[in-house]
């Protein structure tokens, strides 16, 4: 049997047992014992949460070409650390009759052992997400302490986390960009002038390998809208949606980490504010004054990109003559036919009333001191109990991993046989599976339960916003995740603060 061996190391600082050489030696011994042959080693250093790993993709292409019969990996997380990638891998292997064995004993398709595939993928994804959250918290803490995260803005250099005005031409170039924009030039015109004058670009100043001498209008605009030129830090303005979904979302101003007076300004507040007003006025396009737009203004209705069809997954858009929203696919029936989707109309005012009522109920119940305190105490108690049990389980899993690791070292050193190794580690297999299953259950419990800190923030946020007598885009963005319309017109609103069903019934009932 021809075996493809996948080796992934996330960092050059991995320990001996995770080194490529160590992994390769182990797999060579394993394949030799089985009487198979190694077709090829595929090695990557990128994380298992991303799909665009060069040799990982090459291995998948070779699998489809029938160049080997089985893939060997230390564990499933080496191949994929999220459910999406794991399921894609599983489907590809099944469609091409390629088997998979992970040496931690989790997956062995030769034995038909695929039922735990989704479980392990989910656990790995949760671990990645928690690591991502810890990193985000570290960056937020640095930001709150006045430390600048990332590369210094054009015109500054970073020393010990602090921004200092650079001793070169770049600060004056920043002033030139602001001056020229106030003088009437647009983003692209300023960029062309900088390029023609051979001014170094931000990527050239930073010494990036792929640095380009070309200035772009988007770079000019980012410079003009960067508040750090005012002498204070305004960080955490956006973040990735999750460790798996790398798209970035813009955070509200209250979520920013703002620290005043951290460094010397390059631009005065008067000039900066004047530029922002000018950008804003040019962005808007009115029927009376067509000259007021260098960038088209996107007319966004109240529920744009919030309402979706349960049947076809399409987004709803506003129909002014009907005072509501209809499914985009149904609206295009002249092109796709009415079979594309059924007719559904959601009246905007009715939807506003539903959300307003929900938020008022929420505000009322959160203001009920007895109910609020009772819910918060119960949530805290349940969380502490679950976290305590989780720590015990993780300790046991860690001990089993160390036990198996020592046995693996003895196997590689040929101090014990493969049969001895299987006998030693096999006794721990059932226990490990039960622990991982329970860990999964606890993680789901914690994931589905609303956090008591979030409950406090929610109370403050609702108290602040629900006093408004109208529902505007800011309120929707703060509280509503999405709205789904079923075939029979039933509206289901998914709020961003959804927690356990029991708690939400108490809060929204």
Secondary structure, DSSP 8 states (H G I E B T S, - for coil): -EEEEEEE-S-TT--GGGSHHHHHHHHHHHHHHHT-EEEEEEEE-S-TT-S--HHHHHHHHHHHTT--SEEEES-HHHH-SSHHHHHHHHHHHHHTT-EEEETTSS-BGGGTB-TTHHHHHHHHHHHHHHHHHHHHHHHHHHHHTT---SS--TTEEEETTEEEE-SSSHHHHHHHHHHHHHTT--HHHHHHHHHHTT---HHHHHT-TT--S---HHHHHHHHT-GGGGTSEEE--EEES-SS---EEE--GGGSEEESS-S--SS-HHHHHHHHHHHHHHH--BTTBGGG-SS------TTTTTEEETTT--BEEEEGGGTEEEEHHHHTHHHH-GGG----EEEHHHHHHHHHHHHHHHHHHHH-HHHHHHHHHHHHHHHHHHHHHHHHHHHHHHHHHHHHHHHHHHHHTTSS-HHHHHHHHHHHHHHHHHHHHHHHHHHHHHHHS--HHHHHHHHHHHHHHTTSSS--HHHHHHHEEEEEE-TT--EEEEETT---HHHHHHHH-
